[in-house]
C-alpha cells in the first residue's frame, strides 16, 4: 500500500506525516491487502481566520473495486486526519463488501444456469 501525503498552508512535520500514515494503516486494517494506493491532501481552508478549517481529503484506490473518496474538516491536523481515517476505513469496508456481494451473486447465478443446463440434458449420466 503506497501512501502519498500532500499539504497546502498546513505545517506537515515528519511527526504529522508519521501520525497520518499510522492512523490510515490502522483504519484500513484488514482491507490493506486490497488497497493499491492512498492519497491524502491536507489543507487550511480559511487561512489565519481560525475555526474548523483544516480539511483532510483521502482517496483510496482499490485493487478490485471503485475508488473511495472521503473528506473531513476539523480544527487541527490530527483531528482532521483522524476523522478522515475513521471514515475511510468504514467506506472501504463497505466498498469491499459490495464487491464481495456482487461476486457471490454472480457465482449463484452461474450455478443456477449450470444446474438448469444439466437438468435439461438429462442429468449428465
N, C-alpha and C positions, 0 to 999 in steps of 0.2 A: 504494500500500500504506500503510494507516494503522496506526501502531504506538502502542499505549497501554501505559504502564508505571505500575504502582502498587506501593507498598512498605508493609510493615507491620513496625514495630520494626527497620527497617534504614535506615541513613542513605544516602539515594539523592541524591547530588550531581549537578550538571549534567554533570560528567565521567563519572560512573557511568551516567547516562541515555544520554549520547552513546555510551559503550562498548557498552551493550546494543543500541542501535539499529544501530550499525555491525556488531556481531557477528551479529545476526539477519539484516540485509540481506546480509551476506557468505554466511551459511549457506544462505539461501534461494536465492541466486544466480539460476539460470535460471528457477526457479519463481516468482520475484517477480511476474511478469506475470499469474499465475493466482491470486494472493493478494489477497483483499479487505481483510482486516484481521488484525492480530496483537495479542493481548492478553497482557501479561506481568505476572505477580504475583510479587513477591519478598518473602519473609517470614523472620524469625528465629524458628525453631520452639522453641528451648529457652531463649530469653532469655539471661541472663548466665551460664548454666551452662558454656558453651563446647562444643567438639566440632564435628562436621559438622552444623551446624544451620541453615545458610542454604539455603532451598528456593526454587527458581525454577520456576514453572509457566507454561507457554506454551500458548495456544490460538490456532490459525491457522484462519481462515475462508477457504475456497477459493471461487473463482467457480463452478466446476463440479465439485463433489466434496464429500465429507463433511468435517466439521471435524476437525482434528488436534489432539490434546492430548498434551503431554509434561511430565514433571516430572523435575527433577534436584536432588539435595542435595549440598552441598559445604561446606567450611569457611568460605568467604568469598563475597562478592557476585560478584566477577569469575569465580571458578571455577564457581559455580552457574549464572550466566548463560551462560558459555562452554560448559559441558556441556549445558545445555538447548538452546542454539542448534545445537550439533552434532547432537544427537538430533532436533530438529525439522526440520532440513534433510533428514536421511535419511527421516524419517517422511513429510514432504510429498512427496518424490520417489517413495516407494513408493505413496502415495495417488494421485498423478497417473498413475503407470504403470498402476495398476489401472483408473482411469477410461479411459485410452487403450486398454488391452487390451479392455475392455468395448465400447468404440466399434468397434474393429476386428472383434470377434466379431459384433456386431450387423450391421455392414456386410457381412461374409462371408455371414451367414445370409440377409440380404436379397438378395444377389447370387445365392445358390443358389436361392432361391424364384423370382426373376425368370427365371433360366436354365431352371428346370423349367417355368415357365409358357410360355415361348417355345417350348420343345420340344413341349409338349402342343398348342400351337396351330399347329404346322406350320412353325416356324422364322421366322415373320414375313415371308415373301416373297409 
